Each structure stands twice: as C-alpha cells, then as structure tokens.
Amino acid sequence: MFEGFTAIEIDAGAARIFARRAGSGPPVLLLHGFPETHLMWRDIAPRLAETHTVVCADLRGYGRSGCPESRPDHAAYSKRAFAGDMLVLMEQLGFSRFAVAGHDRGGRVAQRLALDAPDKIEAVAVLDVIPVSDAWDRADDRLALAFWPWSLLAQQSPLPEVILTRCGDAIVANAAANWGSANAIPDEVQREYAAMLRDDAHAHAICEEYRAAAAIDRDHDRQDREAGRKIACPTLALWSGAGPLATWYEEEGGPLAIWRRWCCDVKGWPVDGGHFFPEEKSKETAEALSSFLQRPNG
C-alpha cells in the first residue's frame, strides 16, 4: 500500500503527526474517520496523486500519530485542535493554501479548517457526515443504535477505553459489517485498525475525541452559527446512498440541505455504497474528488 509515497513525521507542537506524501501539483490533504487511519485512502490517494500533491495524515490520537495529554474540557481533542495540527503539517510541507477532503470524523476536521482558517483552504470535501452540532441536535434512538460510538465512547473514563482495548477486533469487524458492505475493508486493514484500538493511549485519545464532539465541538459550532460564519470556499458533500444519512434527514431536504446552511457554495450527491464508500467504492470516490478539485477556483 502507498507505493511511491514518502512517510513523514512532524512535530506539530502538542503532538507528533504521521503522514504520507506523493505526487505533484495543487496540494490536497486527506483525513480519515473512526475506526480508521490514513490507510483508508490507500486506493484513492494514488489516483489523486496523478494530478495533485497528496498528503494523507493520521489525526492526533489515531494511527501512528501522537496522543497528547487530555484535559477535563477535552479541548486537546477538539476538532479545532486537530485542525491546528493539520495547518502546522501543511505549512511545514511548504503549502500555504490547500484543499482538504475528510471522511467521517475527518470531515468535521475539514469543516473546522475551513471555518477557522478560510485564508488557507482552497476547497473542502466532506464524506458521509454532517456537522457535529447538527447530528447531536437531531439525535434520537436511530443515532444511538446505529452510530453507537457517539454515546458509548463519550461516556466518562475508563469504561469506554476498557471496551476499546479489550474488544478492538470485534469493534472493527462490527463497524465494517454493519456500516459498510461485505469486503469493504480487507482483513489486513481491519487488523491495523483493531491494533490501534487495543493500544491504551490511542483508545483514551479516541474516547477523548468523542467526548469533545459531545461538548466543546458543539460549542465551537454554536459560536460560528451565532456569528454568521460560513464556509466560503467551494464545498463537496458526498454521502452513502445506502446509509442513514440518505434517509434520516429527508424532511429537511437531506444532508445537502444541512450543509447549505453552513456553506456559501456547496454541491453533492449520494454514492452507491455504505458508510465506508471511500474504501468500498474507491474508483468512483476518487473520480468525484478529482473532478471537484480540478474545477475552476476549487
């Protein structure tokens, strides 16, 4: 995997961040979700590297990146803190402006990058996600049952951490089977994801990220709404045509209608696949991202 990519590790201040880089041309940063790492982009990144400089990063607390000490307010694992790491990473690689695409948790980091550093972000793609505050504001039994990490991993330490470290293989297998489709994530990749969950430091960090999503991340979103801030750059929203986002928000016009409240210029559509469609439908996802990234002004 990632043949021709260079492994990178940089000091972002609070955390060391691991990434891979390849290609030439306009820079694009790719961010993963839960329970994934940068490996989720293994089939998409080489395609995008034909026309772009591609950087695939592990978010702090995930994969090969560091796990900073947490605080009671969970700010160290807020999407704002994650976004700050990515700004340092891209600056150290020589990119003052770049595009970003994020899946799941990474999509919300991409959103935060665009809101907090609009002068740095050329274009944003968010994959199978709506803003964290919108998801929590609309939470019901469907979210609690279908996306159980939202409520389970946000519980007080140490219970969620114990579950992750002791049941890493079962958690990854369950997510792959119930959020995706058969063979969406190869066994060897599932093993990599599960190994991360079994590590005490990473398990705690991941739970802290979910605790932040239930608390400080919502505050940051609320402050943006009250200030009237919107994502100014071109935005692409893709979501699973077979997943919950395709039906849960139909009365509001679907995920695209929700993103329109946050974006000045957004387009999007469902992808024929499960939640892990970037892994399951890598060719189609890469084509959609490539077309979006090569359009004028993003």
WOMOLIN-V685709 format. One line per field, one symbol per residue. phi: phi as a letter, one per 20 degrees, with the letter a starting at -180 (. if undefined). burial: + if it has 16 or more other ideal C-beta (glycine too) atoms within 10 Angstrom, else -. A space follows every 10 residues. Layout:
phi = ???
burial = ???
This chain:
phi = .mfneefccc eeofbedebc canbogfcdd ceddeecgff egeegfffff ccedcddefg ncleefcffe cgemffcfff ffffgfffgf ffendecaeb ccdlgfffff gfgfeecffd deaccddlbc ggfffffdfb ffffefdggg effefffdgf fffffecgff fffffffedc bgmfcggffg ffffffffeg ffffffffff fffecfffff ffffffemfc feegcdddbf fddgffcfdg fenngfffff fdcebccraf dfregeffef cfffffffff fffefglo
burial = -+--+--+-+ -+--++++++ +++--+++++ ++++++++++ +++++++++- -+++++++++ ++++++++-+ ---+++++++ ++++++++++ --+-+--+++ ++++++++++ ++++++---+ ++++++++++ ++++++---- --+---+-++ -+++-----+ +-+++--+-- +++-++--++ +--++---++ -+++-++--- -+++++++++ ++++-+++-+ +--+-----+ +-++++++++ ++++++-++- ---+++-+++ -++--+-+-+ +-++++++++ ++-+++-+++ -++----+
